[in-house]
Amino acid sequence: MNTLHIYLSNLKHNYETIRKQIHNSTQCIGVVKANAYGSHAIHFTKGLVDLGIDKLAVAYVEEGIQLREQGIKTPIMVFYPQLKSIPELVGADLEPCIYSRELMESFKLHLEAMKIKDYPIHIKYNTGLNRVGFPLIDVGWVLEKTNHPQFRLESVYSHLAISEEERPSPQCTLQIERFEEIKKKYTKLLKKAPKFHLLNSSGVFNYPNLQYDAVRCGIAFHGYANKSEWDVHLKPVAVLKSIISQIHKLKKGSSVGYDNGWIAPNAVRIATLPLGHADGIGRHFGHHQSTVSINGYDAPIVGNICMDMLMIDVTGINCETGDEVTFFDTSKSAEDFAKSGNTISYELLTGIGPRIKRVIHQ
Ligand SMILES: *Cc1c(COP(=O)(O)O)cnc(C)c1O
């Protein structure tokens, strides 16, 4: 019934596009958090590994463990490890991104207790996003703490708050300056410099000169880079399809859905589809905000979206029960559909619920 088709051939295209954007010596970190942006954690990650991705990254330890259990051997960074997850992180051979003093201290204690040396770690600095990361003034403290046989410092990084903003962006410039300052301190004080990285997907397109030693790409592998002029170089990987469960002919003035969400202004034909906000099609797509395509025509979503179903107006559209309906595909992108509901591709894709069947196409 509902299907999220995943086209790995388009992933290959996107991977090759990103690789062409960066130098041969720049590492590519494939960010596969949140079920690989709602696609399919294992198949998508295996696709990246087969293409030759240098490293992987997830948000939380559980996600890394899941990949290890499925046989993924590539190094995996964990962006946001929590204090309590340290033993599991080490047990699954995952690389922590250390962003706070508490995390640094706890991690060190754990390695000491386990008599583990030379464990790969990454250090995250907050240069202005103000989400996680050490402040600039902590560089000295962090350097002293990392200079310990327990640790092997792999990389030092930060994250831009608005990497897609047109250059010159004052906010990016400030973050870049701060990152440069951090980098200078490290290269001055350490014999062997770690890797440095700053860019996400849009950053790769906007600041190719700032790729340093690695880039961290997530959404670009799915075909989006937060600006249409960059999106044209990429191909959407995910296609969301449904079918018509039932069609009603309604008289003018009939109400449709919960809370009389829509009153038919004329005689209409309404089709009901078997997916709703529990599947990731949030209520903000209802009330004529968004359309789906059916047999070549656009049909608006009417009234309130239900938990398991939603209704579309198919008046004048030649269609019947069982016909296929497309939410987004390679021509009507997830970015466009997301925009119609006032959201972004990230939220739409990662919100596609577990009830929707994933079909992988090589
Ligand atoms: C999610 C994430 C990324 C990937 O960002 P995209 O915009 O999807 O490329 C990169 N770095 C960090 C720290 C992240 O949390």
The ligand as a Gaussian input file, in Angstrom:
#p B3LYP/6-31G(d) Opt

LIG

0 1
 C       23.473000      16.078000      10.926000
 C       24.809000      16.670000      10.927000
 C       25.523000      16.829000       9.714000
 C       24.916000      16.551000       8.359000
 O       24.265000      17.707000       7.894000
 P       23.593000      17.759000       6.442000
 O       23.061000      19.139000       6.370000
 O       22.530000      16.725000       6.430000
 O       24.667000      17.464000       5.468000
 C       26.827000      17.281000       9.782000
 N       27.399000      17.576000      10.969000
 C       26.738000      17.456000      12.141000
 C       27.450000      17.788000      13.402000
 C       25.421000      17.018000      12.161000
 O       24.765000      16.910000      13.320000

